[in-house]
Amino acid sequence: MEDLIGRSFGGYELKELVGAGGMASIYKAFDEKLSRWVAIKVLPIMASGDNEEKMLARFRQEAQAIAALRHPNILTIYGYGEDRDGGWAYIIMEFVPKGSLEKMMQPNEPFSWEEALTIIIPVSKALAFAHKQGVIHRDIKPANILMLREDVPLLADFGLAKMQHSTTPNLTMPGQVLGTMAYAAPEQIQESTAIDGRADIYSLGIVLYHLLTGKLPFQGQTPFDFLMARLTDPPIPLLTANPRVSPVFVPILDKALAQEPGDRYQTMEEFSQALLEARYELSGSFSTQPPPSRQRPKKEEITSLIDTDEINSLQEVKVRLKLPASGKEISTAGRTELIIGRTHKDSKPDIDLGPYGGSQAGVSRLHSKLVRQGDDWSVEDLGSTNGTFINGAKVAPHQKKKIKNGDVIRVGQIELEFHADISK
C-alpha cells in the first residue's frame, strides 16, 4: 500500500502511519477545527471484482456497525467517506494514543486478576450492548481492545462484524476463517454459518485466560495443529497454566471455553454477571475500576490532626430504605458501600431485595450500589438488566448519580425511599 502521509481525507491531513493490517492502514491526523487528533482507517478501492466489492461492502459495514453502537467502551466513529476518483475509502475515528491491549501484554507475564477484570468486564458490557443491537463482533482479540487509559478499554475493529437482522448478504469469502486464529471459536474455524454471540463469549474467554496466565489455552507444533487443537482437545487447565490464579476463575473459564456453544454462557450478560460475581467474591466490591491506592503515613509521620474526611469516616451512618408500597423499611449501618440486589447461591448483597419480591420485580443479583463519599451519597447501576432510576430518571450503567434524603430509587420495579442518618 502506498505511503499516504500528507494526503487529505475528509478534510484531515494524514500525519503518521500508526497501524496496518489486512488491506487497510490506520493513520494519525489532526482535526484543526476541534484541535484534536483523530485516527483514519484507509482502504484502497481496487479494480472491480467480486472479492473487492465484498471487501468494500465489509468496510462500509464496519463504519455502520460502530456508528450504530453508542457505548462508553466502544470506539467512537466521526465519519465515513469514499474517494472513487482517487481509489480510497476511509473511516474517521477516535484516536487512542496508548494503543491496544496487545501492546501491554508480554509472554509469560500474567496480569493480576484486578487488572484483568478491569479490562474484561467493561468489554463484556460493550459486547452485551452490541449483541442487543444485533451486532456480533466475531474478531475479539487483544489487538482490537484499545486502551484509552489503563482502566478504560475501548472495543474496536468491527470489520468482521455480523449484523444478525441485516438483509445484506453474507460478506465472508469462501475458505476464510473469521477472527484471529488464536482467539477464534471452534465454530468459526469450522466455518459454521450459525455463528452467534456465543462465539464472542468464547473469544473473550480466551483473552481473559491469556491475561491471567500469560499463555494461550491451546498448543501445537504447527499452525495447523494449533488451529485444530480447540476442535479436539480441552484447554490447558487454568491452574496448570498459572497455579497462582484464584480457583474462582476455573468454572467461569471452563464454561466460557466450552467447545459446544450450547455448553457456554448463553448470553454475554450471563458471562459479564459471572465476572462481576467473581470480583465481589475476591474483593467484596463490584466496582468496574480498581480502587485508588491510599498512601498511609509512616508511624513517625502521624500527627494529632485529623482531617474532615477522616472524621466523617469515623461517624456512624445509618441508611434506611423505605418501601412505600408496603410501608416496610430496610436499614443497615456502618458501611460506606452497599450492594443492592438479591441473594444467589453463596453471593449475598448488603441489601437483599429477594424477600421483598426482587426476583419477580426484575431485580438483578448485582443490581446497583450505594456509595458514600464524605457527607454525600450516590447510586451506581452495576449493569443491571432492568435499570436503576432516581426519581424516575434512569442512571446510566457504571456511572454514579448523587442522591439526597427523600429521593426515590427504583431498582427494577421496587421503589426505595432513601434516608441516611449520621450519628454525631
Secondary structure, 3 states (H helix, E strand, C coil): CCCCCCCEECCEEEEEEEEEECCEEEEEEEECCCCEEEEEEEEECCCCCHHHHHHHHHHHHHHHHHHCCCCCCECCEEEEEEECCCCEEEEEEECCCCCEHHHHCECCECCCHHHHHHHHHHHHHHHHHHHHCCEECCCCCHHHEEEEECCEEEECCCCCCEECCCCCCCCCCCCCCCCCCCCCCHHHHCCCCCCCHHHHHHHHHHHHHHHHHCCCCCCCCCHHHHHHHHHHCCCCCHHHHCCCCCCCHHHHHHHHCCCCHHHCCCCHHHHHHHHHHHHHHHHCCCCCCCCCCCCCCCHHHCCCCCCHHHHHHHCEEEEEEEECCCCEEEEEECCCEEEEECCECCECCCEECHHHCCCCCCCCCEEEEEEEECCEEEEEECCCCCCEEECCEECCECCEEEECCCCEEEECCEEEEEEEEEEC
